[in-house]
Amino acid sequence: MTTTSQHGPDTNASVVVARDRDGNVAILSADFPQYGGEYLFLPGGRQEPGESDEECARRELAEEAGVTAARWRHLGTYAISLNGPARLALYLAEGLTVGQQQLTETEADFKLMWWPLDDAIKAAQEGHFLLPGGPLALLLAARII
């Protein structure tokens, strides 16, 4: 969920369901006081200039979760809103290698957890995700796993 001043509302983004060999998925949490508390989300964020959707997904997964993946599957690309051209690309990443998170100053409070996919979907159903891209990616990934 990296955000910097160079990212505007017309910038594409990517979100990743990173699934380990035990079937657990990388879930991040952080406090969002402007929305009333702590929320869950998947690794992802806005594209840097010149990045493709998948390059963005790979970078965000490495930064926010400290994870690289051997296998990538595109789950779909969707408009972020009806008011602009920005699109959100969703990915499933498997064959994971876990390392250190590379968090920016604005991401310093991101907590990484590994949850069973079904528990993550239940949390989405209960409203624990702030943004809609994560729940959609989880549901799409569950359909093909």
C-alpha positions in Angstrom: 0.0 0.0 0.0 2.9 2.3 -0.7 1.8 5.9 -1.3 4.1 8.8 -2.2 3.6 12.2 -3.6 4.3 11.0 -7.2 1.2 8.7 -7.0 -2.0 10.3 -8.1 -5.6 9.1 -8.5 -4.8 8.0 -12.1 -2.0 5.7 -11.1 -2.5 1.9 -11.6 -2.0 -0.4 -8.6 -1.5 -4.1 -7.9 -2.5 -6.4 -5.0 -1.0 -9.8 -4.2 -2.3 -13.0 -2.6 0.9 -14.6 -1.5 0.2 -18.2 -0.6 2.8 -20.5 1.0 3.1 -24.2 0.7 0.9 -24.8 3.8 -1.9 -22.8 2.2 -1.4 -19.7 4.4 -1.6 -16.2 2.9 0.4 -13.1 3.8 -1.9 -10.6 5.6 -0.8 -7.2 6.7 -2.4 -5.0 9.4 -1.9 -1.4 10.4 -3.7 1.3 12.3 -5.7 3.7 10.1 -7.0 6.3 12.7 -8.8 8.3 10.0 -11.0 5.2 9.4 -11.4 4.3 13.1 -8.8 1.7 13.9 -6.8 -1.3 12.7 -7.5 -2.9 9.4 -6.2 -5.8 7.4 -4.9 -5.7 3.8 -2.8 -7.6 1.3 0.6 -6.6 0.0 0.2 -4.1 -2.8 0.3 -0.5 -3.9 0.6 2.0 -6.6 2.9 1.6 -9.6 6.1 3.5 -9.9 6.8 5.3 -13.2 7.6 2.8 -16.0 6.5 -0.3 -14.0 4.2 -2.9 -15.4 1.4 -4.4 -13.2 3.4 -7.5 -12.4 6.6 -5.5 -11.7 4.6 -3.4 -9.2 3.1 -6.6 -7.6 6.6 -8.1 -7.3 8.1 -4.9 -5.8 5.2 -4.4 -3.3 5.3 -8.0 -2.1 9.1 -7.8 -1.5 8.9 -4.5 0.3 5.8 -5.0 2.4 6.1 -8.7 3.2 9.7 -9.5 2.4 8.6 -12.2 0.0 9.6 -13.2 -3.5 7.7 -15.7 -5.5 8.6 -18.2 -8.2 5.1 -18.5 -9.7 2.7 -15.7 -10.6 -0.9 -15.9 -11.8 -2.9 -12.9 -12.9 -6.3 -13.0 -11.3 -7.8 -10.0 -13.2 -7.6 -6.3 -13.7 -10.4 -3.9 -12.5 -11.2 -0.2 -12.6 -10.4 1.4 -9.2 -13.3 3.9 -9.7 -15.6 5.1 -12.4 -14.1 8.6 -12.2 -10.6 7.9 -13.6 -8.5 5.6 -15.7 -6.6 3.9 -12.9 -6.8 0.1 -12.8 -6.1 -2.5 -10.1 -4.3 -5.7 -11.1 -4.7 -8.7 -8.8 -2.2 -11.6 -8.6 -1.7 -15.0 -6.9 2.0 -15.6 -6.0 3.2 -19.1 -5.0 6.6 -20.8 -4.6 7.5 -18.2 -1.9 10.8 -17.3 -0.4 10.5 -15.3 2.8 13.0 -12.7 3.8 13.0 -9.3 5.6 10.3 -6.7 5.1 11.6 -3.5 3.5 9.2 -1.0 4.9 9.3 2.7 4.1 8.8 5.3 6.8 5.0 5.5 6.1 4.8 1.7 6.3 6.8 1.2 9.6 3.8 0.0 11.5 2.8 -2.7 9.0 2.5 -6.1 10.8 2.9 -9.2 8.7 0.9 -12.4 9.6 0.3 -15.7 7.8 -3.4 -16.8 7.9 -5.2 -19.8 6.4 -7.0 -18.6 3.3 -10.4 -19.4 4.7 -9.7 -17.3 7.8 -8.7 -14.4 5.6 -11.9 -14.7 3.6 -13.9 -14.8 6.8 -12.1 -11.6 8.0 -13.0 -10.0 4.7 -16.7 -11.0 5.1 -16.6 -9.5 8.6 -15.4 -6.1 7.3 -11.9 -6.3 8.6 -10.3 -5.2 5.3 -10.4 -1.4 4.5 -9.9 -1.6 0.8 -12.0 -3.9 -1.6 -9.0 -5.2 -3.7 -7.8 -7.6 -1.1 -11.1 -9.4 -0.5 -11.7 -9.6 -4.2 -8.2 -11.1 -4.8 -8.7 -13.6 -1.9 -12.1 -14.8 -3.4 -10.6 -15.1 -6.9 -7.6 -17.0 -5.6 -9.8 -19.4 -3.6 -11.7 -20.3 -6.8 -8.6 -21.5 -8.5 -6.6 -23.1 -5.7 
